[in-house]
Amino acid sequence: MDEWDLLGFEHLAGRHANFKAGSPDLPSIVETMAVLGEIDCPDLPIKVAEHRWRTYVGAPEELKWLKGDRLLHTDYNPVNVLLTEWGAHLLDWAWPTRGAGWIDPATLILRLIAGGHTPQAAEDVVRDLPAWKSAPSEGVEVFARANVRVWEEIRSNDSSPWIKAMAHAAGAWAKHRTS
């Protein structure tokens, strides 16, 4: 039997998200994240979180924190979030992942810090999300430390300003989580 790849496109008039502190876009983004957080990941051949971040955690037993059955976007770059009159829409699903539901709020936290939020203010943006409320502190700390390694590796190959900002954000968040 032949296999098919299907792509669907729809034009939406909108603009990219603003992640700066006080942005009126943040409630719509969080609302969209809440809806996504309720979706079980379909049985698709996509990455699983414990494999995606396995080379960045401190010890193999820490991977247990990343396991889950949620469909995750994982790339909350402001250009991947389109704001329209109907709310926030997630674009560019290049890195879909199956994992713990709190991972998407965590990836947004990193972007918010890079956009100028303090680590605590970034966490406050997502604090009411059910997935974040149930996030295990130890798992979040593991993820924060892993992302320091992720962004340092990326920065070692590319010194673009946005990458430097993400590496700084990851370090600031990890320090906040462990202090």
C-alpha angles and dihedrals in degrees: 000000000000120000124226135204113207124199123186125194133191127179115234121183107222148101137258118270125266112223097183120124111278094019113158087219095071099081091053091048092050091047091053090047090052091054092048090047090064094057119101110221110255118235095271131142096255132133120280118222096238090057096040094056099028095110091051103051120093097236134010093242089063090068090080089078092062097053119108147122102249126117106240130195094195097183108085095166105154090243088059092060117072120194116209135163086273096054137261121340125194116230134185104038092190094133107039111166139183112226151101111338094232091065094081093054088047092054089049090051090058091051092047092052089049086051092058106275121130113243091254093047090050091051089048090059091062099030095109096051110112091225091053094046089057095043112126110237092222091051092049090050091051090050093047092052091045090054091054086060093044095053095040089054091049091046091052088064101035128028097191112149094245091052091050088050091052092048090050091047092051091051093047092049094047090050090049092049094050100041 
